[in-house]
Amino acid sequence: MSTYHVGAGLTVTGFRDNLDDLYDEFRKNAGNRYKDYLDENKITEVDSNTYEQGINHYLQTEPFSDVMMLMNKNTLLHWTAPRHDLQNGALFFYLSSQAFINARKLFNQAQTDQRFINNHQLMEVFRTSFEFIKNNHRHVIGIGRVTGISEYGAGVGFNSRFFAACDNLPETSFTSSPE
């Protein structure tokens, strides 16, 4: 019996619609960076105070949004994907028009939110993300080669609950001029 494999899929990439959720996304990514730092340095024991300081350090110095992982062509991603078997297939990242509506609303709200006002680096990263979304919404913004099968997982704020590991292909650029 032959196995049917799907060669390509599309994932619609959006943007948070709530400023608290967006800030939590920045904190989650800072936490992931800090965990990577701990793993790279083979540090296994960290008290909760030190852990919180580590997250805050990355939130202050190297914040990034989920959409920046696509913008910056991070080589490894774990992203929402169709539940079909796309292993070794292509996953296209489409930036929705709703992403622009949400990003514009939140960018305006961030101008008066102390978490963003007091963190210049965070505000600049948000500005960069917003400009990218403004210029590229309603377009395919990247492509990845799926390296694993889609698995059911937890993802707050995602419509899909299926995620797949993939390589974000750096040589592929799907930028377009604004309409």
N, C-alpha and C positions, 0 to 999 in steps of 0.2 A: 504494500500500500504506500503510495507516494504522499509526501507531506507538502501541503500548499504553503508557500511562503509569499508574503506580500513584499514587493520591492521598494515601495516608498509610502510615506505617510505624511500627514500635515498636522502640526500642532499650532493652535491659535494662542499667541502670547498676548497677555493683557497687562494691566497695571492695577495695583490696589485701588480701592475706591474709598478708603478710610485712612486718615492720617495716622491713627494709632496702629493700624495694621501695617502701614508702610514703615513706620518707625520700628515695629517688631521685626519686619523683614530685614532692615539694616542691622538690628541686634542679632538676629539669627545668623546672618552672613558673617558678622564680626565674631560670633561664637564659633562658627565653623572654621574661620581662619585661625582662631586661637587654639582650637582642638588640633588643627593641622600642625601648628607650631609645637604643641606639646608632643604630638606623635613623632615629628621629625627629630626632636631633641630627646626622645625616649623618656619623657617625664610622665610618670604614672600617678603620682600623688600630689594633688593640689587642693588646699583648703578652699572653702567657698568664698572667702574674702579675696584671696589671690585670684581665683577663677573670675570673679566679677570684675576685678581690676584689669585682668587680661582682656576681657570682652570690651570694657570701656576704652582701653588703649586702642584696640583695633577700630572701635566705633569712632574715636577721635582722629585717628591718623590714617586709616585706610578703609573708610566705609565704601560699600558698593551695594547696588540694587541688583535684583535678579536679572533685569534686562541688560545690565552692564556685563553679565557673564557672556551674553551673546555679542554685545558691542565690542568687547575686548577680546573676543575669540578665545575664551578660556578653553583649554584643550580637552578637558574632561567635564562632562555634564551629566546630571541625573535629572531628566526633564519629563514633563507629562508627555505621554505618547499614546497612540491608539493601542488597544489591547491585542491587535493582530501580531503575529510573529514577524517583526521587522528586522530580526537579527541579520546583520551585514547589509541591510537596506538603508535607504536615505530617509531622514526625517527633516522636513522643511519647516522652518520657523516663520510663521506669518504674524505680523504685528497688527492687532485689531484696531479699528477706528475707535472703539470704546477705550482703548488704552490711552489715546490722546485726550479724550474727554476727561477721563479720571486723572491723568497726569496734570492737565491744566488746572483742574479744580484743586487738587492737592498742592500744586506748586503755589497757587495763590494763598491757600490756607497756611502753608509753611512760612510765609512771610511774617506771620504774627505768632507763630508757635515757638516758645522758648527752646524746645529741644533742637530746633533747626537754627534759630537765630544765634544761640550760644555755641554752636558748633559750625564754624566757618567751612571746614572741610566737608562736613555732611551736606551743607547747603550747596556747595559747589558741585558735589557729585550728583545731587538731586537736579541741579540746573543742567548738567551735562546729560543726564538721563532724559530729562524733559525735552531738551533740544533734539536729541536723537529721535525720540518718539514723535515729536512734532514734525520732523522732516521725513520720517520713514513709516508712519502708520499707514495701514492698508497695503502693505507690501511684504513680500518675502524678504526677511532680513538675514537669513543664514540657512545653513544646511549642516546636518551632522550625519555621521555613519553610526548606526545603531550597533552597539557592541554586545548587548545582552537582550534577553527577552523582557517584555513589559511585565511588571509585577505590580500587584495591588499594594498600595502604600498610603501613608497618611500625608496629607499636604493641606494645611490650612489655607483657605483662599483659592484653591484650585477647583475648577469644575470637574476635571478628570481625576480619578483616583489611581490611574495607572501611570507608572513611571518606568523609564528605560534609561540605561546608561548609554551614552553616545560620545563620540569624538566630534568636537566642533571643528569643522574644517576651516583652517585659517586662510587658505588660499582662495576661498570663495568669498566674494563680496557682493552683496545684494543691495547696495545703497542706491537710492534714486533721488532725483531732484523733486522738491515739493511741487505740488500742482498749483 
